[in-house]
């Protein structure tokens, strides 16, 4: 049996095995991210050598890029403008103040801990490890015991910050000699990746939303085929960004916004021409489930090709930076962003802690690996250590801290303490 076939068998087997115990594991401290990452280490060159980036780089990178593009699209399409206003200050502060400060803090703290990297390589470390991944701390962000405003703020932040970090990533990459972005030049990167990709994504997403609404109103869309429309539009938008040598990820992210706005604007008010009533979830749910599956498989690949090979070589500097990235680099900017908001210390600490690193950091790290940046070996170790610690620590703490924080909210409300800003 060929190597590619064994990879398929292994990935499908891990997925099937997790499905069989998924409900049993849901209330425990063992998250799906832990299972898939751990199985990836076992299947990688460190143990069984089934998955190897050296032999299967093209297929692996395609999987990871497809996962991130689809998640960028679906996250953006589900965000409504009112989500940035309801919950008031929280999403705006986390994204507008907290995210740039997180990138800057990651950049500055990398300077003394990661010697040998250039200024722009250090900046890449800060950008790659800035976006958060809601899937790694799902219980913390969905628990009904956590106030709705906090849950919504964390989810909106996680849904948008991976897209917002992309312009920083592209511009920092352009500052490193020898990369494709550097060869394009700063003006070319700005035009192709930031302007042209944005325009093409907006046009593709808006056209998709309008066409879907019009076809639904006429009863042309069958329920069997409707769920495939979102992944198709996401793929088209990503491809448009790639064919113009821009950023497919930026294009997919912007397309998701435009699609969501247009789809809601032109959605039929009641039943369609065939008498069927179809809600927004009918179209998006399949794409979200597919994105979740691809994200889980991406963590399997991460364990195999990034984490496993570096486990024996991690230095104290790399591990130290990973710890700081999950604590100081995340929590201090969040505290500064929420200063004067009226949120109490336990809430600020809860929001600051639950900034897990996941798929976006893995994909951006592998894109840097593909570019053969001079300091790529050290950068790969940092990404691997940080994401692995996040999978472990945020997975273990999600259930317990959500319950503990929920109990604090209940006790504070019972005492008549002012927790209205949290609600």
LINKA-V953072 format. One record per helix or strand of 3 or more residues. SS is the DSSP state (a for helix, b for strand). FROM is the first residue (numbers start at 0). TO is the last residue. If there is no record, write none. Layout:
# LINKA-V953072
ss & from & to
SS & FROM & TO
SS & FROM & TO
This chain:
# LINKA-V953072
ss & from & to
a & 2 & 25
a & 31 & 42
a & 52 & 76
a & 80 & 83
a & 88 & 112
a & 118 & 127
a & 133 & 141
a & 147 & 163
a & 165 & 173
a & 179 & 183
a & 185 & 216
a & 222 & 225
a & 227 & 242
a & 247 & 264
a & 279 & 312
a & 315 & 325
a & 327 & 336
a & 344 & 352
a & 358 & 370
a & 375 & 413
